[in-house]
Amino acid sequence: MTTAGDRPHPAPPPHHAPPPVARLTIAPHTGTARRIDGVWWPHSADLLAELPELLAALPFDWPRITHATVNGAPWPPLPAHILVEGHVVRLRRTTGRPGPDTVCLVSPGHGRWDLLIIPPGTPEPEAVRMMAEMARTGELTPA
């Protein structure tokens, strides 16, 4: 019961589900240079939503990523840059390069890392197998 002097209680804040965790596997460290440094299985083809999640999941000893180039048809047109945790990340999309869909992450003066993109709609058993193979051997074998 509310009386004239009582203030209504504020409604509790809406409960938001936490964002999905990035599905990422980085190849084990070895002295051998490789073409693909890991695999990433995004939840959707919305790079503006997926990229911050990916960057947050990178190993803590990686330097800040300032550029990301995605290769592949599923990505819609992108803005020239986005703000991720207070830092500008420049974006580029290519569609003409042959080969699998990839994302190239660049940190000037530190290096680049190429991740194979497992398409978002890939059946879970296949995607999990690919990620496990990358974690175990640093390579991907055909299905």
N, C-alpha and C positions, 0 to 999 in steps of 0.2 A: 504494500500500500504506500502510495506517495502522498506526503503532506506538503503544504505550501512551502515549507522551508527546505525540503529535500530536493536535491538536484538529481536528475536522472543519471544513471550510470552510463558512461559511454559504451557503445557497442564494442565488443572485442574486435581487434583487427582481423581482417579476413585471413584465413589460413591458406597460404600458397604452398603448393608442392615445391620441393627443392628442384632446381634444374637437374636434368639428367647428367650423369657422370660421363665424361668423355671416354669413348672406347678406343684406346690407343695402346699399341705395343711398339716399343723401341727395340731395335736389334741389339743383341749383346755387344759390349765393347770388345773389339779385336784390333789387331794392328793392320788388318786388311781394309783397303778402301772398298766401298760398295756403292752401287747405283741407288739402291733404296735403303733408307735408314730406319724404316719402320712402316707400320700400317695403321691407318685411322679408319674407323667405321662410324661415320657421323649418323646421327639420328634422323636427319632430314637433309634436303638440298638447299636449305636456307643458310648460306655461308655467314650472313651477318649474325645469325643466332649461334651457329656452330663454332665459328672461329674463336671467340673469346673462351669458350669451354675448352677447345683444343689447346690454346696457348696456356691456360691455367693448369693443364694436366702435364705439360712438358716437364722433363726432369729439372730439379731445382738448380742444377749446375749449368744449365744452358743459359746463354746470354739472352738479353731482351730481343725479341723478334720485332723487326721494323718493317719487313716486307713479306707479303704472302702472294704467291702466284698459283692459281689453280688451273689445271689442265683438264678439260673434259666438258662434255656437252650438258650434263645435268645442272650446272650452275647457272642461275639467271644472271642478267647484267648486274654489275657491281658498281658501287661508288668508287671514287679514286682512293678513298681512305676511310678508316673507321677509328673510333677511339675505344681502346681496350684497356681497362683499369688505369685510365689517365694518360695513356701513351698512344700516339698515332701509329697505326699500322697501315702502310700503303698496300692497296690491293690491285691485282691484275688478273685477268682471266684470258686464257688462250684456248682455242678449240682446234687449231690446225696441226698441232704436233701429234705425230702418230704415237701409238703406245697406250699404256693404261692410264686411267685417271690418276693424277697425282696432285699433291700440294707441295710447293717448294717454299720453305721458310728460310728467311735470310736475316742475318745479323751482321751488318757491315763491320769488317775488321775481325770478325770471329768465325764466319763460315756460313754454310748453307746445309740444310737438311731436307731430303726428299722423302715424302711419305706416300706410299701407295694408298689410294682411297678405295675402300671397299664400299660399293654403292649402298646407300641407306636401305634399300629393299632386299638386300641379300638375305637368304634364309639363315637363321641363327647358327645352325650346325656348321654350315660352310664358312661363315665369317669367323666363328670361334676356332675352327680348324686352322684357318689362315693366320689368325693372330697367335695361336699356340705355336705354329711352325716358325713364325718370325721370332718369337721369344726364345724358342729352343735352339734354332740353328742360325738365325740371322738371314735366312733365305726363304723364298716361297717356292714350293714345288707344285706342279700342276695337279689338279684334283684327280 
